[in-house]
Amino acid sequence: MARFSHIVAVLPLVRPRSSGESGRVTATADRGRPSVGNVDQGPPSASPRRWPWFVAFAGFVALVGAAGFRAAPSVLIDPLHAEYGWSRGTISAAVSVNLVLYGLISPFAAALMERFGMRRVVACALLLVGVGSGLTVFMTSSWQLLLLWGVLVGTGTGAMALTLVATLTSRWFVRRRGLVSGLLTAGSAAGQLVFLPLVAMLATRYGWREASLAVALAALGVVPLVLAFLRDHPRDVGTTAYGAGPEDASDDAAPPQQQGGSAARAVRVLADVVRNRTFLLLAGGFAICGASTNGLIGTHFVPAAHDHGMPYTTAAGLLALVGIFDIIGTVASGWLTDRMDPRVLLGVYYTLRGGALVLLPQLFAPTTEPPMWAFVIFYGLDWVATVPPTVALCRQWFGHATGPIVFGWVFASHQLGAAVAAFAAGAARDQLGTYDVAWYGAGGLCVLATVMSLRIRRAPEREPSW
C-alpha cells in the first residue's frame, strides 16, 4: 500500500495552467520542440492520434478494477450473516450507505476532475477502494462494516463512477461518443463478469475474507496503468479529440478557469439545473433505473435465488451472465444512441425492464430452467443500456463542460434510488420472508420511468461550451 501511495505522490502529473498560458499545443507549432511543461509525451511508442483510444482503454480498465466491490455484496450477505449473526437489513444498510455515497460523490468528482484532472482523481479513488476492501478482513462489528463497505469504498467508487465516462468522452471524442460511452460503461459489466464468479468461489471455498482481499488487490493493481495512460486533455499530449475538425477547435482548447472550489462548482451547477424540467425527468427516471438494477437485482438476486434452493455459485454465475450480455447491450445502446433519439431508447428500455421484473418471481427454482435463462439474457442486455442515451441527453441539453457535472447529479439520483431499493428489499425480506413485493414494485416503477423519459423535450441546438 505504501508503494502505491508513493507512486501517486511522486509521479509527474500534468501541471494546471492559468488562464494566461497557451490553451493548446498543436502538431504544427514547434513540432520538433514541444514545451516540456505543456505536452506530456507519455510512453515513447504512443502516437498522438492513438491517444484517445489509449485513454479510453485506461478508463475501461479502471472501471473494471473498481467493479470488484459491486460484485461482492450479493454473495457476501449470507456469509456475513452466518459468521456474525447480522440481519440482512443491517448488511443491506451498509450496502445502502455505499450506494448513496457512490452517487452523491459523483458530481463532486466531476468537478474535481475538471480542476485536478482525471488521472489524479481516478488513481486516488482506486486506492480508497483497495484500502476499504482490504481492511474489511479485520472488522468485528457492524459499525465497521458501515464505515468500510459504506463510507470508504462508497467514496472511492463514487469518485469514479460513470462521471468518468461522461468526462472522458466529452474531452477525447467528437465522433463515436455514443459508442465509446457504451464501451466504457461496459467496463463495470466486465468487472462484474470477472469478479462475481471469483468472489463467489473464494467465499464458498475459502471464506469471505479471501474474497475481500481479491477485490482489494484488483483495485490496487489497476493504479499503475491509470498513471501511465490516463490523460486529462488531448492538448496534454499534443493532439486533438478523436474526429475533431476545425469547427471543434473550441472543444480542444483549455476550459475556462473556474472560480471557487470543486465542491462549490458542483453545487452551483445543481442550483442552476434543479428547477429544469429535463433534469428532473432524467433524474427521476435514472433513480428508478438504479433501484431496479444495482439496488435490487445487483444486491438481492443471489439471496433470493438461494431462498428457492439454488446454490450460491449457480446464482452468482447467472448474475455474471447478466454481466456478459450487459457488455453487448451497452455497446449496442451506444451505437444506437449515435443514430436514434435517446428519449425513445430510454422509453423502450424501461418498458421492457418492468415487464421482466414482474415475471421474475415465477422463474426462481432450485435449478436453472429455460425461462430463467431468457430473463438473464434479456436483463443483461437492458442492465445499463440506459447510460449512453442519458449521457447524450445531458450533453445535448447542458453542454460539453457542464454536461458531465449534470450527469453526476443525475447519477446521484440513480444511486439514491439504488440505496432505497437495497435497504427496502432487505427489510421486506426480513419482515415478509419473501422478495416478491420488491420485484412487483420495481416493475411498476419502471412504467413510470418510461413516461418520464418520453416527456423529455428535444434538446435545442447548442454551440460547444468550454
C-alpha positions in Angstrom: 0.0 0.0 0.0 2.8 2.4 0.9 4.4 1.7 -2.5 1.2 2.7 -4.3 0.8 5.8 -2.2 4.4 6.8 -3.0 3.7 6.4 -6.8 0.7 8.7 -6.6 2.7 11.3 -4.7 5.8 11.4 -6.9 4.9 10.6 -10.5 4.8 13.8 -12.6 1.3 14.9 -13.3 0.1 17.5 -15.8 0.6 20.9 -14.3 -2.7 23.0 -14.3 -2.2 26.1 -16.4 -3.5 29.6 -15.6 -5.8 31.5 -18.0 -2.7 33.4 -19.2 -0.9 30.4 -20.6 -1.4 28.9 -24.0 -4.6 26.8 -24.2 -3.4 24.1 -26.6 -0.4 22.7 -28.3 -0.8 21.8 -32.0 1.1 19.4 -34.1 2.2 22.1 -36.4 3.6 24.5 -33.8 7.2 23.7 -32.8 6.7 20.1 -34.0 10.2 19.2 -33.1 10.4 21.1 -29.9 7.3 20.6 -27.7 7.3 22.5 -24.4 8.1 20.2 -21.6 5.6 21.9 -19.3 2.7 21.8 -21.8 3.0 18.4 -23.5 3.1 15.1 -21.7 4.8 12.7 -24.1 3.7 9.6 -22.2 5.0 6.2 -23.3 7.6 6.6 -26.1 5.7 4.5 -28.6 2.4 6.3 -28.2 1.3 8.0 -31.4 -0.6 11.3 -30.7 -3.5 10.1 -32.9 -3.8 6.9 -30.9 -4.0 8.7 -27.6 -7.9 8.9 -27.5 -8.0 5.1 -27.6 -5.2 4.7 -25.0 -7.1 6.9 -22.7 -10.4 5.1 -23.3 -8.7 1.8 -22.6 -7.3 3.1 -19.4 -10.7 4.3 -18.3 -12.2 1.0 -19.2 -9.7 -1.0 -17.1 -10.1 1.5 -14.2 -13.9 0.9 -14.2 -13.3 -2.9 -14.4 -10.9 -2.6 -11.4 -13.4 -0.7 -9.3 -16.2 -3.0 -10.2 -15.0 -5.8 -7.9 -16.7 -4.4 -4.8 -20.0 -4.1 -6.6 -19.9 -7.8 -7.3 -19.1 -8.6 -3.6 -22.2 -7.7 -1.6 -24.7 -10.1 -3.3 -22.5 -13.2 -2.5 -21.2 -12.0 0.9 -24.6 -11.2 2.6 -25.2 -14.7 3.8 -21.6 -15.5 4.8 -21.6 -12.3 7.0 -25.0 -13.3 8.4 -23.7 -16.8 9.2 -20.5 -15.6 10.9 -21.7 -12.5 12.8 -25.4 -13.0 13.1 -26.1 -9.7 11.5 -29.5 -9.4 9.9 -30.0 -8.9 6.1 -31.3 -5.4 7.0 -28.2 -4.5 8.8 -25.9 -5.7 6.0 -28.2 -4.1 3.4 -27.9 -0.8 5.3 -24.1 -0.9 4.7 -24.7 -1.5 1.0 -27.2 1.4 1.0 -24.6 3.8 2.5 -22.2 2.7 -0.2 -24.7 3.2 -2.9 -25.7 6.7 -1.6 -22.1 7.9 -1.5 -21.4 6.2 -4.8 -24.0 8.6 -6.2 -23.6 11.7 -4.1 -19.8 11.9 -4.6 -20.2 11.6 -8.4 -21.0 15.3 -9.2 -18.2 16.5 -6.9 -15.9 14.0 -8.6 -16.7 15.5 -12.0 -15.8 18.9 -10.6 -12.6 17.5 -9.1 -11.7 16.0 -12.5 -12.3 19.4 -14.1 -9.9 21.1 -11.6 -7.3 18.5 -10.8 -7.5 16.1 -13.7 -8.9 12.6 -14.3 -5.7 10.8 -13.6 -5.2 12.1 -10.1 -8.8 11.6 -9.1 -9.1 8.1 -10.5 -5.8 6.9 -9.0 -6.8 8.1 -5.6 -10.3 6.6 -6.0 -8.8 3.1 -6.7 -6.6 3.4 -3.7 -9.6 4.1 -1.5 -11.5 1.1 -2.9 -8.4 -1.1 -2.3 -7.9 0.1 1.3 -11.5 -0.2 2.2 -11.9 -3.7 0.8 -8.7 -4.9 2.4 -9.5 -3.6 5.9 -12.8 -5.5 6.0 -10.9 -8.7 6.9 -10.2 -7.2 10.3 -13.7 -6.0 11.2 -15.6 -7.4 14.2 -18.8 -5.3 14.5 -21.4 -3.9 12.2 -20.4 -0.3 12.6 -17.0 -1.2 11.0 -19.0 -2.7 8.1 -20.8 0.6 7.7 -17.5 2.5 7.8 -15.5 0.3 5.4 -18.1 -1.0 2.9 -20.3 2.0 3.2 -18.2 5.2 3.7 -14.7 4.3 2.4 -15.4 2.1 -0.5 -18.5 4.2 -1.4 -16.4 7.3 -1.6 -13.8 5.6 -3.8 -16.3 4.1 -6.2 -18.3 7.4 -6.3 -15.1 9.3 -7.2 -15.0 7.4 -10.5 -18.4 6.0 -11.2 -20.0 6.9 -14.6 -18.9 10.6 -14.4 -15.6 9.3 -15.7 -17.4 8.1 -18.8 -19.1 11.4 -19.3 -15.9 13.5 -18.7 -13.7 11.3 -20.8 -15.9 11.0 -23.8 -16.7 14.8 -23.8 -13.0 15.7 -23.8 -11.5 13.0 -26.0 -14.1 12.1 -28.6 -16.2 14.1 -31.1 -17.1 11.2 -33.3 -18.2 7.9 -31.8 -19.1 9.4 -28.5 -22.1 7.2 -28.0 -20.2 4.1 -28.9 -17.3 4.9 -26.6 -19.8 5.7 -23.8 -21.2 2.3 -24.3 -17.8 0.6 -24.3 -16.7 2.4 -21.1 -20.0 1.7 -19.3 -19.5 -1.9 -20.2 -16.3 -1.8 -18.1 -18.4 -2.1 -15.0 -20.2 -5.0 -16.5 -16.9 -6.6 -17.4 -15.8 -6.2 -13.9 -18.9 -7.9 -12.6 -18.3 -10.7 -15.1 -14.7 -11.1 -14.0 -15.2 -10.8 -10.2 -18.6 -12.3 -9.4 -17.7 -16.0 -10.1 -14.3 -15.4 -8.5 -15.8 -13.8 -5.4 -18.4 -16.5 -5.1 -15.9 -19.3 -5.5 -13.5 -17.7 -2.9 -16.2 -17.1 -0.4 -17.6 -20.6 -0.8 -14.3 -22.5 -0.8 -12.0 -20.3 1.4 -14.2 -17.7 3.1 -15.4 -14.2 2.7 -12.1 -12.6 3.8 -10.2 -14.1 0.9 -12.9 -12.7 -1.4 -12.5 -9.2 0.0 -8.7 -9.4 -0.4 -9.1 -10.3 -4.1 -11.2 -7.2 -4.6 -8.7 -5.0 -2.9 -5.7 -6.4 -4.9 -7.6 -5.9 -8.2 -8.3 -2.2 -7.5 -4.7 -1.6 -6.4 -3.3 -3.5 -9.5 -5.0 -1.1 -11.9 -3.4 2.1 -10.4 -0.1 1.9 -12.4 -2.0 1.5 -15.7 -4.1 4.6 -14.9 -1.0 6.6 -14.1 0.7 5.5 -17.3 -2.1 6.0 -19.8 -4.9 8.2 -18.5 -4.5 11.8 -19.6 -6.8 14.8 -18.9 -7.0 16.6 -22.3 -5.9 16.0 -25.8 -3.7 19.1 -25.7 -1.6 17.5 -22.9 -0.1 15.1 -25.5 -0.1 17.4 -28.5 -3.2 16.0 -30.3 -6.9 16.7 -30.7 -10.1 14.8 -29.8 -10.9 11.9 -32.0 -12.9 13.0 -35.0 -12.4 16.8 -34.3 -12.4 19.2 -37.2 -11.8 22.9 -37.4 -15.3 23.6 -36.2 -14.5 21.7 -33.0 -11.4 23.7 -32.1 -13.1 25.2 -29.0 -13.6 21.6 -27.7 -9.8 21.1 -27.7 -9.0 24.4 -26.0 -8.4 24.7 -22.3 -11.6 25.1 -20.4 -12.0 28.5 -18.7 -10.6 28.8 -15.2 -13.5 28.1 -12.7 -14.0 30.3 -9.7 -14.1 28.7 -6.3 -13.5 25.1 -5.3 -14.7 21.9 -7.0 -17.5 21.4 -4.4 -18.7 24.9 -5.0 -18.7 24.4 -8.7 -20.8 21.2 -8.4 -23.3 22.9 -6.0 -23.6 25.9 -8.4 -24.4 23.6 -11.3 -27.1 21.8 -9.2 -28.6 25.2 -8.2 -28.7 26.1 -11.9 -30.5 23.0 -13.0 -32.6 21.9 -10.1 -35.7 23.5 -11.5 -35.0 22.4 -15.0 -37.8 20.1 -16.3 -35.3 18.0 -18.3 -33.0 17.5 -15.4 -35.9 16.5 -13.1 -37.2 14.0 -15.6 -33.8 12.5 -16.3 -33.0 12.3 -12.5 -36.4 10.7 -11.7 -36.1 8.1 -14.4 -32.5 7.3 -13.5 -33.4 6.9 -9.8 -35.8 4.1 -10.9 -33.0 2.7 -13.1 -30.7 2.4 -10.1 -33.5 0.9 -7.9 -34.2 -1.8 -10.5 -30.5 -2.7 -11.2 -27.8 -2.1 -8.5 -30.3 -1.8 -5.6 -32.5 -4.8 -6.3 -31.0 -7.3 -8.8 -27.4 -6.5 -8.0 -27.8 -6.8 -4.3 -30.6 -9.3 -3.7 -30.8 -11.6 -6.8 -28.4 -14.2 -5.3 -30.0 -14.3 -1.8 -33.5 -14.5 -3.5 -32.4 -17.4 -5.7 -30.9 -19.2 -2.7 -34.2 -18.8 -0.9 -35.7 -21.0 -3.7 -33.0 -23.7 -3.3 -30.5 -22.5 -5.9 -26.8 -22.9 -4.8 -24.9 -19.6 -4.3 -22.3 -20.4 -7.0 -25.1 -21.1 -9.6 -26.9 -17.9 -8.7 -23.7 -15.9 -8.9 -23.0 -17.5 -12.2 -26.3 -16.3 -13.5 -25.6 -12.8 -12.3 -22.2 -12.9 -14.0 -24.0 -14.0 -17.2 -26.0 -10.8 -16.8 -22.7 -9.0 -17.0 -21.7 -10.8 -20.3 -24.9 -9.6 -22.0 -24.6 -6.2 -20.3 -21.4 -5.6 -22.3 -23.2 -6.5 -25.6 -26.3 -4.4 -24.7 -24.4 -1.4 -23.5 -22.2 -1.2 -26.6 -25.2 -1.7 -28.8 -27.0 1.0 -27.0 -24.1 3.4 -27.5 -24.2 2.6 -31.2 -27.9 3.2 -31.3 -27.5 6.5 -29.4 -25.4 7.8 -32.2 -28.2 7.1 -34.6 -31.6 7.4 -32.8 -33.5 9.7 -30.5 -32.1 8.9 -27.0 -35.5 9.7 -25.4 -37.2 6.9 -27.4 -34.4 4.4 -26.4 -34.9 5.2 -22.7 -38.6 4.6 -23.0 -38.2 1.2 -24.7 -35.5 0.1 -22.2 -37.6 0.9 -19.1 -40.8 -0.7 -20.5 -39.1 -4.0 -21.3 -37.3 -4.0 -17.9 -40.5 -3.5 -16.0 -42.2 -6.5 -17.7 -39.2 -8.7 -16.9 -39.2 -7.8 -13.2 -42.9 -8.6 -12.9 -42.3 -12.1 -14.3 -39.2 -12.8 -12.2 -40.9 -14.3 -9.0 -42.4 -17.1 -11.1 -38.9 -18.0 -12.6 -37.0 -18.9 -9.4 -36.3 -22.6 -8.9 -33.6 -24.9 -7.4 -32.3 -25.5 -10.9 -31.9 -23.1 -13.9 -34.8 -23.6 -16.3 -35.1 -22.1 -19.8 -37.3 -19.2 -18.7 -34.7 -18.1 -16.2 -32.0 -18.2 -18.9 -34.2 -16.0 -21.0 -34.6 -13.5 -18.1 -30.9 -13.4 -17.5 -30.1 -12.8 -21.2 -32.7 -10.1 -21.6 -31.9 -8.3 -18.3 -28.2 -8.3 -19.2 -28.9 -6.6 -22.5 -31.0 -4.0 -20.7 -29.0 -3.5 -17.5 -27.1 -0.3 -18.2 -28.2 0.3 -21.7 -29.8 3.4 -20.3 -26.4 5.1 -19.7 -25.3 6.1 -23.2 -28.7 7.9 -24.0 -28.7 9.6 -20.6 -25.2 10.9 -21.1 -26.1 12.1 -24.6 -29.2 14.0 -23.3 -27.1 15.6 -20.5 -24.5 16.8 -23.1 -27.2 17.9 -25.6 -29.1 20.0 -23.0 -26.3 21.3 -20.8 -23.2 21.4 -23.0 -19.8 19.7 -23.1 -18.3 21.4 -20.0 -21.3 21.4 -17.6 -22.9 18.2 -19.0 -20.6 15.8 -17.1 -21.4 17.5 -13.8 -25.1 17.5 -14.5 -24.8 13.8 -15.3 -23.0 13.4 -12.0 -26.1 14.7 -10.2 -28.4 12.6 -12.4 -26.2 9.6 -11.5 -26.5 10.6 -7.8 -30.3 10.1 -8.1 -29.6 6.7 -9.7 -27.6 5.7 -6.6 -30.1 7.1 -4.2 -32.8 5.0 -5.9 -30.4 2.0 -5.6 -29.8 2.6 -1.9 -33.5 2.9 -1.1 -34.2 -0.3 -3.0 -31.3 -2.2 -1.5 -32.4 -1.4 2.1 -36.2 -1.7 1.4 -35.8 -5.1 -0.3 -33.7 -6.4 2.6 -36.2 -5.1 5.2 -39.1 -6.6 3.3 -37.3 -10.0 3.2 -36.8 -9.8 7.0 -40.4 -9.0 7.7 -42.3 -10.9 5.0 -39.9 -13.8 4.3 -40.0 -13.2 0.6 -38.8 -10.7 -2.0 -41.9 -10.8 -4.2 -43.2 -7.4 -3.2 -39.9 -5.8 -4.2 -40.0 -7.4 -7.7 -43.5 -6.3 -8.4 -43.0 -2.8 -7.0 -39.9 -2.2 -9.2 -41.7 -3.4 -12.2 -44.4 -0.8 -11.7 -41.8 2.0 -11.1 -40.2 1.1 -14.5 -43.5 2.0 -16.2 -43.3 5.4 -14.5 -39.7 5.8 -15.8 -41.0 5.2 -19.3 -43.5 8.0 -19.0 -40.8 10.4 -17.6 -38.4 9.6 -20.5 -40.9 10.2 -23.2 -41.9 13.5 -21.7 -38.4 15.0 -22.2 -38.4 17.6 -24.9 -36.0 17.6 -27.8 -32.8 19.5 -26.9 -32.1 22.9 -28.6 -29.0 23.2 -30.8 -26.0 24.3 -28.8 -22.6 25.7 -29.5 -19.7 23.8 -27.9 -19.3 25.3 -24.4 -15.9 25.1 -22.8 
